[in-house]
Amino acid sequence: MDLLVADDLLATVCARVAVTAGSGLSNEWAFSALAAAGTAAVDVTPGGDASKNARTVYRTLLSTASWPSATPVVTDYERATLNAYAAGIDPARVPAGRNLVAAIYGYWQPAEAGYFGPSANFNGTVFAALALNGARTQSGVQRVPPALRDTIITRLRANQHNDGGWNYSKADGNATQLAATSDIDMTGAAIAALCVSGVPNTDTDIVQAKAFLKSKLVAASGAFNALFGVNTDSNGWAVSGLNACGINPQTGDFLTSQGKTPVDFLIAQQFNPGGGFKYLPSDASPSAYASIDGRRAVVGGGFTAAPSASVTSGAPQWVGQTVFTSGTATKLALTVDDGAGALGACSVALTPTGTTTTLGAVLDAATSAATPSGCVTGVTPPSGTGTFTTLNGKANSGSGTWKVSVDGGAFTGATREKVISIGDTIAVRWGA
């Protein structure tokens, strides 16, 4: 195994991405693989041209008004969140007008709380969990509130098939789908989603998923026998899921009767010299996607990782907009929890008039400019300053009052004048 050469291949992939990013990124997952391997994206440059380092070009692409497309889907923003985070770009503060976390919130399904995007496309909810819970703040704090994490976890559990795994489509409440054979790839992604959301690897659902994966092992090679046959990408996703849960894929349940493991299979897929990974065992040349999925898994990575410190002089570990640009439209992520089981999430559009704004301005904007609508229907007081006494018709009562948390911080009394900064993830809840 020549993992250093594989690093060179991934750097080449990122360099090519940097050169062609204006027309779109075909291999942005390389950022998650580089981070897992301890390589900073800002240190990856095509031909040594520092002006085209991979992080800068990716950030420029994400800042473009036409990105991702005229008809985006939630997974566009989830994928970008995971890879921006790995590249050292704060996903909530890309530029003044681009907040990837808020964009994901905009796909919340009010009629099916916990789902993001059409519930039939279950992978949108899996990757919402991976992105929202895996891409933390620059200081390493989970930016979304526990109530949101718990609601998503409930949906993840409800979609686990009878065989212990998951699939791309919704199974929740559908006996036929729950009885269908699960998919290796999505089982890896789903257990990672549960674990990054705080579910321990001793949890019954994780244990059942491990048993499903174990049942698909090929004794002679250590590969998982996926729905589409034995391949590097499916095995890479499964191993990354195990990695995210702190489950060793090279011992115990994943050591076959012939002494092989899933990592052995992945290493056998790697070319030497060159370092790339082939997609199928029969392939005669490497694939970029297989190289990314294989490398990320072999080095112990999940689906994203905090960026490594740069070796480039003067390059910070993180980049991101630090203040609002007055007059520039932006979005903020907001959840409202009434303390009685009703949770709403939305993306709030507003145009700040200064370098910061206030909680009052955000909640006022949410009454008419939130996606999905209905997140906030009314607040008291409706203007000025002071403590919020009523929100969505629910009033403070005794020790039960409206409180606010920003970027995963402690909940404190919610006031209209509470300062909100660019990219803040806002959680408002009623309770003691």
Secondary structure per residue as TSV (DSSP state, phi and psi in degrees):
chain	resnum	aa	ss	phi	psi
A	1	M	-	360.0	129.9
A	2	D	-	-119.0	81.8
A	3	L	H	-71.1	-27.3
A	4	L	H	-66.1	-39.6
A	5	V	H	-63.9	-37.5
A	6	A	H	-62.0	-36.4
A	7	D	H	-59.6	-42.0
A	8	D	H	-61.3	-40.9
A	9	L	H	-63.7	-43.6
A	10	L	H	-64.6	-38.0
A	11	A	H	-62.4	-38.4
A	12	T	H	-64.4	-42.8
A	13	V	H	-58.2	-47.5
A	14	C	H	-64.7	-37.8
A	15	A	H	-62.9	-41.1
A	16	R	H	-65.4	-39.4
A	17	V	H	-57.9	-44.0
A	18	A	H	-63.0	-35.8
A	19	V	H	-71.3	-36.1
A	20	T	H	-106.2	8.8
A	21	A	G	-60.8	-24.1
A	22	G	G	-59.5	-29.7
A	23	S	G	-100.9	8.3
A	24	G	-	118.3	159.2
A	25	L	-	-106.4	119.7
A	26	S	S	-95.0	-15.4
A	27	N	-	-135.6	42.0
A	28	E	T	-65.7	-19.0
A	29	W	T	-62.1	-13.7
A	30	A	H	-58.6	-28.6
A	31	F	H	-63.9	-40.0
A	32	S	H	-68.2	-34.7
A	33	A	H	-71.0	-39.9
A	34	L	H	-63.5	-43.1
A	35	A	H	-63.1	-42.0
A	36	A	H	-62.5	-31.5
A	37	A	T	-87.7	-1.4
A	38	G	T	84.6	20.9
A	39	T	-	-107.7	126.8
A	40	A	-	-79.2	132.9
A	41	A	G	-61.0	-31.5
A	42	V	G	-67.2	-18.1
A	43	D	G	-87.9	-3.4
A	44	V	-	-95.9	116.7
A	45	T	-	-133.5	139.0
A	46	P	G	-77.0	120.5
A	47	G	G	62.7	21.9
A	48	G	G	75.1	11.2
A	49	D	-	-83.5	101.3
A	50	A	G	-63.3	-23.0
A	51	S	G	-71.5	-13.5
A	52	K	G	-116.3	27.9
A	53	N	-	-60.4	150.0
A	54	A	H	-58.7	-38.7
A	55	R	H	-65.9	-45.1
A	56	T	H	-62.8	-43.0
A	57	V	H	-68.8	-38.3
A	58	Y	H	-64.9	-43.2
A	59	R	H	-62.9	-39.2
A	60	T	H	-62.6	-42.5
A	61	L	H	-62.4	-47.1
A	62	L	H	-64.0	-23.0
A	63	S	H	-84.0	-12.1
A	64	T	S	-70.3	133.9
A	65	A	T	-59.7	-31.8
A	66	S	T	-82.3	-7.6
A	67	W	-	-80.7	142.1
A	68	P	S	-86.1	-27.8
A	69	S	-	-174.2	177.5
A	70	A	S	-73.0	-21.0
A	71	T	S	-129.8	70.6
A	72	P	-	-71.8	158.7
A	73	V	-	-123.4	164.2
A	74	V	H	-61.4	-33.8
A	75	T	H	-66.4	-23.1
A	76	D	H	-58.8	-45.7
A	77	Y	H	-76.7	-31.3
A	78	E	H	-69.0	-45.6
A	79	R	H	-60.6	-44.0
A	80	A	H	-65.1	-38.2
A	81	T	H	-61.6	-47.6
A	82	L	H	-61.7	-41.4
A	83	N	H	-83.6	-32.4
A	84	A	H	-62.1	-44.6
A	85	Y	H	-57.9	-45.9
A	86	A	H	-65.5	-28.3
A	87	A	H	-82.3	-8.1
A	88	G	T	89.0	23.7
A	89	I	B	-107.8	120.4
A	90	D	-	-63.5	114.6
A	91	P	T	-66.1	-18.0
A	92	A	T	-91.1	-4.7
A	93	R	-	-140.8	46.7
A	94	V	S	-61.1	-67.3
A	95	P	S	-125.1	-167.2
A	96	A	T	-61.2	-34.4
A	97	G	T	-106.4	10.3
A	98	R	-	-126.0	112.3
A	99	N	-	-125.1	102.2
A	100	L	H	-67.7	-33.5
A	101	V	H	-64.7	-45.7
A	102	A	H	-62.3	-37.0
A	103	A	H	-61.5	-40.8
A	104	I	H	-63.6	-44.3
A	105	Y	H	-55.6	-31.2
A	106	G	T	-65.3	-14.2
A	107	Y	T	-100.1	9.2
A	108	W	B	-57.3	140.0
A	109	Q	-	-103.9	99.2
A	110	P	G	-57.9	-34.6
A	111	A	G	-79.5	-12.9
A	112	E	G	-138.7	68.5
A	113	A	T	-52.5	131.2
A	114	G	T	108.2	-18.4
A	115	Y	-	-93.7	146.1
A	116	F	B	-123.0	124.8
A	117	G	S	76.4	176.3
A	118	P	-	-53.4	127.8
A	119	S	T	-62.7	-23.8
A	120	A	T	-61.8	-29.5
A	121	N	B	-94.6	79.0
A	122	F	T	-60.0	-26.9
A	123	N	H	-61.5	-26.2
A	124	G	H	-63.6	-33.7
A	125	T	H	-77.8	-38.3
A	126	V	H	-59.4	-47.0
A	127	F	H	-77.3	-19.7
A	128	A	H	-63.7	-44.1
A	129	A	H	-63.1	-44.0
A	130	L	H	-62.2	-43.1
A	131	A	H	-74.8	-49.1
A	132	L	H	-69.0	-33.8
A	133	N	H	-97.3	-22.6
A	134	G	H	-88.1	-34.2
A	135	A	S	-89.3	91.0
A	136	R	-	-83.1	-178.5
A	137	T	-	-71.1	171.2
A	138	Q	T	-62.0	-24.0
A	139	S	T	-92.7	3.8
A	140	G	S	89.6	15.5
A	141	V	-	-95.8	138.5
A	142	Q	-	-66.3	120.1
A	143	R	-	-81.7	-17.9
A	144	V	S	-94.1	150.2
A	145	P	-	-75.1	157.2
A	146	P	H	-56.3	-35.9
A	147	A	H	-61.5	-37.8
A	148	L	H	-70.4	-43.8
A	149	R	H	-59.2	-44.2
A	150	D	H	-64.3	-38.5
A	151	T	H	-66.1	-40.6
A	152	I	H	-67.1	-42.6
A	153	I	H	-56.6	-41.4
A	154	T	H	-57.8	-42.6
A	155	R	H	-68.7	-39.5
A	156	L	H	-60.6	-45.2
A	157	R	H	-63.6	-40.0
A	158	A	H	-66.9	-17.6
A	159	N	T	-100.6	4.8
A	160	Q	-	-72.6	128.3
A	161	H	-	-72.9	165.8
A	162	N	T	-62.0	-27.4
A	163	D	T	-82.9	-0.8
A	164	G	S	101.5	-9.1
A	165	G	-	-108.1	-165.2
A	166	W	B	-136.1	168.3
A	167	N	-	-135.7	174.9
A	168	Y	S	-70.4	-29.2
A	169	S	B	-96.6	162.9
A	170	K	-	-68.5	134.4
A	171	A	-	-118.7	-15.6
A	172	D	T	-49.9	118.2
A	173	G	T	78.3	4.3
A	174	N	-	-116.7	103.2
A	175	A	H	-60.1	-35.2
A	176	T	H	-66.5	-46.0
A	177	Q	H	-67.7	-38.0
A	178	L	H	-64.3	-26.9
A	179	A	T	-88.8	-7.2
A	180	A	S	-73.4	158.0
A	181	T	-	-67.5	136.1
A	182	S	-	-81.6	169.8
A	183	D	B	-108.9	138.1
A	184	I	H	-62.6	-48.3
A	185	D	H	-57.2	-52.9
A	186	M	H	-71.7	-25.9
A	187	T	H	-65.9	-41.5
A	188	G	H	-61.0	-45.2
A	189	A	H	-66.3	-39.7
A	190	A	H	-69.6	-39.8
A	191	I	H	-68.9	-33.6
A	192	A	H	-63.7	-40.9
A	193	A	H	-61.2	-42.0
A	194	L	H	-64.8	-45.8
A	195	C	H	-68.5	-40.1
A	196	V	H	-70.5	-16.4
A	197	S	T	-87.7	0.1
A	198	G	T	106.4	2.6
A	199	V	-	-78.1	128.2
A	200	P	-	-72.7	155.2
A	201	N	T	-74.1	-3.4
A	202	T	T	-90.4	-3.9
A	203	D	S	-61.0	145.1
A	204	T	H	-55.1	-41.3
A	205	D	H	-66.9	-35.8
A	206	I	H	-69.4	-41.8
A	207	V	H	-61.1	-41.4
A	208	Q	H	-65.5	-38.4
A	209	A	H	-65.5	-39.4
A	210	K	H	-59.3	-42.5
A	211	A	H	-63.8	-38.7
A	212	F	H	-62.7	-48.2
A	213	L	H	-61.3	-43.1
A	214	K	H	-58.9	-37.8
A	215	S	H	-67.3	-16.4
A	216	K	T	-99.9	4.6
A	217	L	B	-70.2	139.5
A	218	V	-	-95.5	116.2
A	219	A	T	-58.8	-38.7
A	220	A	T	-73.6	-24.7
A	221	S	T	-122.4	-21.4
A	222	G	-	86.7	0.3
A	223	A	-	-74.2	156.6
A	224	F	B	-90.5	133.2
A	225	N	-	-84.7	95.4
A	226	A	-	-80.5	170.1
A	227	L	T	-58.0	-32.3
A	228	F	T	-100.1	19.2
A	229	G	-	91.6	176.9
A	230	V	S	-69.5	126.2
A	231	N	-	-157.8	161.2
A	232	T	H	-69.2	-42.2
A	233	D	H	-63.4	-46.6
A	234	S	H	-61.8	-43.7
A	235	N	H	-65.4	-37.5
A	236	G	H	-63.2	-42.8
A	237	W	H	-64.6	-41.9
A	238	A	H	-63.8	-44.7
A	239	V	H	-66.5	-38.8
A	240	S	H	-62.8	-36.0
A	241	G	H	-63.8	-43.9
A	242	L	H	-62.8	-42.2
A	243	N	H	-59.3	-44.5
A	244	A	H	-62.8	-26.6
A	245	C	T	-93.5	2.0
A	246	G	T	70.3	28.0
A	247	I	-	-102.9	122.5
A	248	N	-	-72.1	117.5
A	249	P	T	-84.2	9.4
A	250	Q	T	-116.1	1.8
A	251	T	S	-140.1	178.1
A	252	G	G	56.0	-121.7
A	253	D	G	-60.1	-21.6
A	254	F	G	-109.3	18.8
A	255	L	S	-103.3	115.5
A	256	T	-	-76.3	172.4
A	257	S	T	-63.9	-17.9
A	258	Q	T	-104.1	16.4
A	259	G	S	75.6	25.6
A	260	K	-	-112.9	153.6
A	261	T	-	-130.7	166.7
A	262	P	H	-59.0	-31.9
A	263	V	H	-69.7	-37.4
A	264	D	H	-57.5	-43.5
A	265	F	H	-61.6	-45.9
A	266	L	H	-61.6	-42.7
A	267	I	H	-63.1	-35.7
A	268	A	H	-67.6	-19.4
A	269	Q	T	-84.8	-4.8
A	270	Q	B	-90.3	135.7
A	271	F	-	-82.8	144.5
A	272	N	T	-144.5	115.4
A	273	P	T	-79.1	170.1
A	274	G	T	115.9	-44.5
A	275	G	-	85.5	-10.7
A	276	G	-	-74.6	161.3
A	277	F	B	-109.7	138.0
A	278	K	-	-86.5	154.4
A	279	Y	S	-76.1	-51.1
A	280	L	S	-108.3	150.2
A	281	P	T	-56.7	-27.6
A	282	S	T	-85.3	-7.5
A	283	D	-	-67.8	149.2
A	284	A	S	-104.1	0.2
A	285	S	S	-147.0	158.2
A	286	P	-	-78.0	161.2
A	287	S	-	-118.9	141.2
A	288	A	H	-61.8	-48.2
A	289	Y	H	-63.8	-42.2
A	290	A	H	-63.8	-37.1
A	291	S	H	-65.4	-38.9
A	292	I	H	-67.8	-51.3
A	293	D	H	-64.3	-40.2
A	294	G	H	-67.5	-45.4
A	295	R	H	-65.3	-45.2
A	296	R	H	-58.7	-41.7
A	297	A	H	-69.8	-44.8
A	298	V	H	-64.0	-34.0
A	299	V	T	-85.4	3.3
A	300	G	T	95.4	13.9
A	301	G	-	-84.3	153.7
A	302	G	-	-91.8	-132.6
A	303	F	S	-102.3	-5.6
A	304	T	-	-160.7	170.0
A	305	A	-	-157.2	151.7
A	306	A	-	-62.1	144.2
A	307	P	-	-68.1	147.9
A	308	S	-	-77.3	158.5
A	309	A	-	-65.4	142.0
A	310	S	-	-80.0	149.5
A	311	V	-	-97.3	-2.4
A	312	T	S	-79.4	126.1
A	313	S	T	-57.4	127.1
A	314	G	T	82.4	-3.3
A	315	A	-	-85.9	122.0
A	316	P	-	-75.1	159.2
A	317	Q	S	-66.1	-34.2
A	318	W	-	-124.3	148.2
A	319	V	B	-131.0	153.0
A	320	G	-	170.2	153.7
A	321	Q	-	-63.8	138.0
A	322	T	-	-103.4	-20.4
A	323	V	S	-141.6	157.1
A	324	F	-	-64.4	150.9
A	325	T	-	-99.1	113.4
A	326	S	T	-54.2	129.8
A	327	G	T	87.5	-3.8
A	328	T	-	-100.9	124.0
A	329	A	-	-62.4	143.3
A	330	T	E	-147.8	179.5
A	331	K	E	-137.8	150.9
A	332	L	E	-131.8	148.7
A	333	A	E	-90.7	130.4
A	334	L	E	-136.2	134.4
A	335	T	E	-120.3	146.3
A	336	V	E	-128.1	120.2
A	337	D	E	-118.3	117.5
A	338	D	-	-82.8	2.2
A	339	G	S	77.2	1.1
A	340	A	S	-124.4	19.8
A	341	G	S	102.3	-7.9
A	342	A	-	-96.0	119.2
A	343	L	E	-122.9	131.8
A	344	G	E	-121.7	146.6
A	345	A	E	-134.0	145.5
A	346	C	E	-161.1	162.4
A	347	S	E	-102.1	122.0
A	348	V	E	-102.3	122.4
A	349	A	E	-93.2	131.7
A	350	L	E	-155.1	162.8
A	351	T	-	-120.3	101.9
A	352	P	-	-63.2	152.3
A	353	T	S	-107.3	7.2
A	354	G	S	-155.4	-168.5
A	355	T	S	-80.0	-14.0
A	356	T	S	-133.7	171.3
A	357	T	E	-134.2	-166.8
A	358	T	E	-127.7	160.1
A	359	L	H	-61.0	-37.3
A	360	G	H	-58.7	-44.7
A	361	A	H	-64.9	-37.3
A	362	V	H	-66.9	-48.4
A	363	L	H	-67.5	-34.9
A	364	D	H	-61.7	-45.3
A	365	A	H	-63.9	-34.5
A	366	A	H	-65.4	-23.2
A	367	T	T	-67.9	-23.5
A	368	S	T	-131.8	-11.9
A	369	A	S	-133.9	47.4
A	370	A	E	-115.7	146.2
A	371	T	E	-126.3	119.5
A	372	P	S	-69.3	162.2
A	373	S	T	-75.6	164.3
A	374	G	T	91.3	-0.6
A	375	C	S	-61.3	-44.2
A	376	V	-	-129.6	126.5
A	377	T	-	-106.7	-18.1
A	378	G	-	176.1	151.9
A	379	V	E	-137.4	152.7
A	380	T	E	-132.0	128.9
A	381	P	S	-73.6	150.8
A	382	P	-	-82.3	-4.1
A	383	S	S	-162.8	175.7
A	384	G	S	75.5	-139.2
A	385	T	S	-127.7	179.1
A	386	G	S	113.8	171.8
A	387	T	B	-74.6	138.0
A	388	F	-	-69.2	123.7
A	389	T	-	-101.8	-22.3
A	390	T	E	-145.3	138.0
A	391	L	E	-141.9	129.7
A	392	N	T	53.0	34.9
A	393	G	T	83.1	-1.9
A	394	K	E	-102.5	122.8
A	395	A	E	-97.1	154.9
A	396	N	-	-60.2	142.4
A	397	S	B	-151.5	112.2
A	398	G	T	60.3	-126.5
A	399	S	T	-81.1	-9.7
A	400	G	B	-85.1	109.3
A	401	T	E	-136.4	166.1
A	402	W	E	-80.7	129.8
A	403	K	E	-129.1	163.6
A	404	V	E	-134.8	144.3
A	405	S	E	-128.0	142.0
A	406	V	E	-121.8	126.2
A	407	D	T	52.5	42.2
A	408	G	T	80.7	7.9
A	409	G	-	-76.5	178.5
A	410	A	-	-65.3	148.8
A	411	F	-	-80.0	129.5
A	412	T	E	-132.3	170.0
A	413	G	E	-53.9	132.9
A	414	A	-	-85.9	117.8
A	415	T	B	-123.4	154.1
A	416	R	T	-62.1	-34.2
A	417	E	T	-85.7	1.2
A	418	K	-	-52.4	126.4
A	419	V	E	-76.4	131.4
A	420	I	E	-119.0	131.0
A	421	S	-	-106.3	169.6
A	422	I	T	-57.6	135.1
A	423	G	T	77.5	-1.6
A	424	D	-	-60.6	134.4
A	425	T	E	-95.0	116.8
A	426	I	E	-106.0	130.2
A	427	A	E	-124.4	122.9
A	428	V	E	-114.5	132.0
A	429	R	E	-143.1	154.3
A	430	W	E	-102.6	132.6
A	431	G	E	168.8	-179.0
A	432	A	-	-76.7	360.0
